[in-house]
């Protein structure tokens, strides 16, 4: 009687193959397979087995760390800052003293307009280094913090839209840049204005168009005022405005997934619905 293992799919073997790949898709799949320490919660209380398990857990853990490290680099190079932030946050949960990853997460937050979160990440980095190593952050990290803090101080002039409060002859409201995020294969258009401490999500009515909204001086004034105390996030629902058309009547679940995709893209953790 013999046991043939050729037709079996082992998580460890699959993880090792995916984690050594160079493609983003394989690395992401490797991290889906890796769910934590090998045989977590199991043990034979036999010293040879425990020694082997300890070494094997650390080996697989370091492979997961290396996979996350490559994802942070590749997403950062591709300017996919939402994915970069997600990978960096997971890596820091495993390696909280990786100062280079703290910087990558700070830059990802800043690139998506989340200056406050970037500054908070510096504080988490500083506190971890002081608590565990009795060290201060590296000069590069401190310089990044000072640059972002200066940008935050000037955010009112650099990030607020300069839109006339009332229409005057010859004045043209300035539209905010439009961004897109994929939700179940559908392109969802959104715009962000302001840099206040509160995220305000404005999902407009039956029909909308993010760019055309700026054509009304009064409406543009309302949007500008909302952006003075919040980070205003506006969405064109699927099938309307600048989002993909001809997608059929959306379900409530699909609309919620669209909203979640936008909030994930901008790194919003807590949002007020307007």
CORTAPE-V872543 format. One record per residue. N is the residue number from 1. PSI is psi in whole degrees, -180 to 180 (none if undefined). Layout:
{{N & PSI} {N & PSI}}
//
This chain:
{{1 & 130} {2 & 154} {3 & 117} {4 & 123} {5 & 1} {6 & -33} {7 & 3} {8 & 145} {9 & 109} {10 & 133} {11 & -43} {12 & -47} {13 & -40} {14 & -42} {15 & -45} {16 & -41} {17 & -43} {18 & -40} {19 & -22} {20 & 2} {21 & 161} {22 & -6} {23 & 146} {24 & -41} {25 & -44} {26 & -40} {27 & -41} {28 & -41} {29 & -35} {30 & -39} {31 & -19} {32 & -41} {33 & -39} {34 & 110} {35 & 16} {36 & -166} {37 & 141} {38 & 131} {39 & 42} {40 & 129} {41 & -3} {42 & 147} {43 & 151} {44 & -4} {45 & 34} {46 & 128} {47 & -45} {48 & -42} {49 & -43} {50 & -37} {51 & -46} {52 & -43} {53 & -39} {54 & -45} {55 & -43} {56 & -39} {57 & -45} {58 & -37} {59 & -46} {60 & -36} {61 & -43} {62 & -31} {63 & -39} {64 & -41} {65 & -44} {66 & -38} {67 & -44} {68 & -39} {69 & -44} {70 & -36} {71 & -43} {72 & -45} {73 & -46} {74 & -42} {75 & -38} {76 & -41} {77 & -35} {78 & 1} {79 & 27} {80 & 80} {81 & -28} {82 & -46} {83 & -36} {84 & -44} {85 & -40} {86 & -45} {87 & -40} {88 & -41} {89 & -41} {90 & -38} {91 & -41} {92 & -27} {93 & -27} {94 & -33} {95 & 75} {96 & -11} {97 & 9} {98 & 95} {99 & -33} {100 & -33} {101 & -34} {102 & -43} {103 & -41} {104 & -40} {105 & -39} {106 & -46} {107 & -37} {108 & -43} {109 & -47} {110 & -38} {111 & -24} {112 & 14} {113 & 9} {114 & 66} {115 & -41} {116 & -42} {117 & -35} {118 & -43} {119 & -38} {120 & -37} {121 & -36} {122 & -43} {123 & -40} {124 & -41} {125 & -49} {126 & -45} {127 & -40} {128 & -43} {129 & -41} {130 & -41} {131 & -44} {132 & -27} {133 & -7} {134 & 40} {135 & 156} {136 & 159} {137 & 156} {138 & 156} {139 & -38} {140 & -39} {141 & -41} {142 & -38} {143 & -41} {144 & -42} {145 & -46} {146 & -39} {147 & -44} {148 & -36} {149 & -39} {150 & -39} {151 & -38} {152 & -39} {153 & -35} {154 & 13} {155 & -31} {156 & -37} {157 & -27} {158 & -29} {159 & -17} {160 & 143} {161 & 134} {162 & 81} {163 & 132} {164 & 140} {165 & -33} {166 & 155} {167 & 133} {168 & 157} {169 & 127} {170 & -8} {171 & 138} {172 & 118} {173 & 146} {174 & 119} {175 & 147} {176 & 156} {177 & 143} {178 & 135} {179 & 162} {180 & 146} {181 & 145} {182 & 133} {183 & 106} {184 & 40} {185 & -1} {186 & 135} {187 & 120} {188 & 124} {189 & 140} {190 & 157} {191 & 151} {192 & 136} {193 & 154} {194 & 166} {195 & 39} {196 & 174} {197 & -12} {198 & 135} {199 & 124} {200 & 113} {201 & 121} {202 & 101} {203 & 114} {204 & 177} {205 & -146} {206 & -46} {207 & 154} {208 & 164} {209 & 114} {210 & -42} {211 & -44} {212 & -24} {213 & -31} {214 & -10} {215 & -15} {216 & 114} {217 & -40} {218 & -45} {219 & -40} {220 & -36} {221 & -41} {222 & -45} {223 & -40} {224 & -41} {225 & -40} {226 & -35} {227 & -7} {228 & -23} {229 & 4} {230 & 168} {231 & 104} {232 & 123} {233 & 117} {234 & 143} {235 & 138} {236 & 118} {237 & 154} {238 & 136} {239 & -4} {240 & 160} {241 & -129} {242 & -6} {243 & 168} {244 & 137} {245 & 176} {246 & 48} {247 & 3} {248 & 166} {249 & 121} {250 & 149} {251 & 166} {252 & -39} {253 & -40} {254 & -40} {255 & -39} {256 & -38} {257 & -37} {258 & -45} {259 & -43} {260 & -38} {261 & -41} {262 & -46} {263 & -37} {264 & -40} {265 & -35} {266 & -1} {267 & 30} {268 & 128} {269 & -27} {270 & 126} {271 & 142} {272 & 128} {273 & 126} {274 & none}}
//
